[in-house]
Amino acid sequence: MKIERFEDLHCWQEARKLVNLVYLAIRDNKDFQKDARLRAQITGAAVSSMSNIAEGFSRRSNNEFIQYLFISKSSATEVQSEAYVALDQKYIEKDTFRQLYDQAERVSKLDSGLITYLLQNRKTSKRQQNFEKQQTQETQGTQ
């Protein structure tokens, strides 16, 4: 399957699920809703993870995309940390914590996998460019 839009990316799809889980957890607890600081922090991190995948995809180079994927990965990890705060403050139950934590881990791993793929592809592309350059030079040298 060819990736034509950011919505086609599995990591973005999973980040979207993370955003929805975060909002659901907040909706389910009045005290969580009242904690404006934590609420803003955890929703911001979840949305940042999803948005950075989309924004990076729209960039002109794999290097920039990789940079945005690292930000997405970091934001997903931030959600994990903030889920501990929500758990400790009894805003969420252990099962909700586990769902948030595991979904954020899924996003982080998918981001890492795509980063690895893009880095390997970049190395392959450079080797291919060097090979083609060498072939061109050899061809020009024989004329």
C-alpha positions as CSV (number, residue, x, y, z in Angstrom):
1,M,0.0,0.0,0.0
2,K,1.3,3.4,-1.0
3,I,1.3,6.1,1.6
4,E,-0.2,9.2,0.0
5,R,-1.7,11.0,3.0
6,F,-0.7,11.3,6.6
7,E,-4.0,9.5,7.5
8,D,-2.6,6.4,5.8
9,L,0.2,6.2,8.4
10,H,-0.4,3.5,11.0
11,C,1.5,5.6,13.6
12,W,-0.9,8.5,13.0
13,Q,-3.9,6.3,13.3
14,E,-2.7,4.9,16.6
15,A,-1.9,8.5,17.8
16,R,-5.4,9.4,17.0
17,K,-6.6,6.5,19.2
18,L,-4.4,7.8,22.0
19,V,-6.0,11.3,21.8
20,N,-9.4,9.8,22.0
21,L,-8.4,7.7,25.1
22,V,-7.1,10.7,26.8
23,Y,-10.2,12.7,26.2
24,L,-12.4,9.8,27.3
25,A,-10.4,9.5,30.6
26,I,-10.9,13.2,31.3
27,R,-14.6,13.1,30.5
28,D,-15.1,10.1,32.9
29,N,-13.8,12.0,36.0
30,K,-15.0,15.3,37.3
31,D,-11.8,15.9,39.4
32,F,-9.7,15.3,36.3
33,Q,-11.8,17.8,34.5
34,K,-11.2,20.4,37.2
35,D,-7.4,19.9,37.2
36,A,-6.8,22.4,34.4
37,R,-3.0,22.1,34.5
38,L,-2.8,18.3,34.1
39,R,-5.8,18.2,31.7
40,A,-4.1,20.7,29.4
41,Q,-0.7,19.0,29.7
42,I,-1.9,15.5,28.9
43,T,-4.2,16.6,26.1
44,G,-1.5,18.8,24.7
45,A,1.0,16.0,24.7
46,A,-1.4,13.5,23.0
47,V,-2.5,16.0,20.4
48,S,1.2,17.0,19.8
49,S,2.1,13.4,19.1
50,M,-0.7,13.0,16.5
51,S,-0.1,16.5,15.0
52,N,3.7,16.1,14.7
53,I,3.3,13.0,12.6
54,A,1.0,14.9,10.2
55,E,3.2,17.9,10.1
56,G,6.4,15.9,9.6
57,F,4.7,14.0,6.7
58,S,4.1,17.3,4.9
59,R,7.7,18.4,5.0
60,R,9.9,18.2,2.0
61,S,12.6,15.9,3.3
62,N,12.9,12.6,5.3
63,N,15.3,14.4,7.6
64,E,12.6,16.8,8.7
65,F,10.0,14.0,8.9
66,I,12.4,12.1,11.2
67,Q,12.7,15.2,13.4
68,Y,9.0,15.5,13.8
69,L,8.6,11.8,14.4
70,F,11.1,12.1,17.3
71,I,8.9,14.9,18.7
72,S,5.8,12.7,18.4
73,K,7.6,9.9,20.2
74,S,8.6,12.2,23.0
75,S,5.1,13.5,23.3
76,A,3.7,10.0,23.6
77,T,6.2,9.3,26.4
78,E,5.0,12.5,28.1
79,V,1.5,11.1,28.0
80,Q,2.8,8.0,29.8
81,S,4.3,10.1,32.5
82,E,1.2,12.3,33.0
83,A,-0.9,9.1,33.2
84,Y,1.1,8.3,36.3
85,V,0.0,11.6,37.8
86,A,-3.6,11.0,36.9
87,L,-3.4,7.5,38.5
88,D,-1.7,8.8,41.6
89,Q,-4.3,11.5,42.0
90,K,-7.0,8.8,41.6
91,Y,-8.4,10.6,38.5
92,I,-8.2,7.3,36.6
93,E,-8.3,3.6,37.5
94,K,-5.5,1.2,36.9
95,D,-7.2,-0.3,33.8
96,T,-7.5,3.2,32.3
97,F,-3.9,3.9,33.2
98,R,-2.8,0.7,31.4
99,Q,-4.8,1.5,28.3
100,L,-3.3,5.0,28.1
101,Y,0.2,3.8,28.8
102,D,0.0,0.9,26.4
103,Q,-1.5,3.0,23.6
104,A,1.2,5.7,24.1
105,E,3.8,2.9,24.0
106,R,2.3,1.6,20.7
107,V,2.6,5.1,19.2
108,S,6.2,5.5,20.4
109,K,7.2,2.1,18.9
110,L,5.5,2.8,15.6
111,D,7.3,6.2,15.4
112,S,10.6,4.5,16.2
113,G,9.9,1.9,13.5
114,L,9.2,4.6,10.9
115,I,12.3,6.5,12.0
116,T,14.4,3.4,11.5
117,Y,12.9,2.8,8.1
118,L,13.5,6.4,7.0
119,L,17.1,6.3,8.2
120,Q,17.8,3.1,6.4
121,N,16.1,4.3,3.3
122,R,18.2,7.5,3.4
123,K,21.4,5.4,3.6
124,T,20.2,3.2,0.7
125,S,19.4,6.4,-1.3
126,K,22.8,7.8,-0.7
127,R,24.4,4.5,-1.8
128,Q,22.2,4.5,-4.9
129,Q,23.2,8.1,-5.7
130,N,26.9,7.3,-5.3
131,F,26.5,4.3,-7.5
132,E,24.7,6.3,-10.2
133,K,27.3,9.0,-9.9
134,Q,30.1,6.5,-10.3
135,Q,28.3,4.9,-13.3
136,T,27.9,8.3,-14.9
137,Q,31.6,9.1,-14.4
138,E,32.7,5.7,-15.8
139,T,30.4,6.2,-18.8
140,Q,31.8,9.7,-19.5
141,G,35.3,8.4,-19.0
142,T,34.9,5.8,-21.8
143,Q,33.6,8.3,-24.3
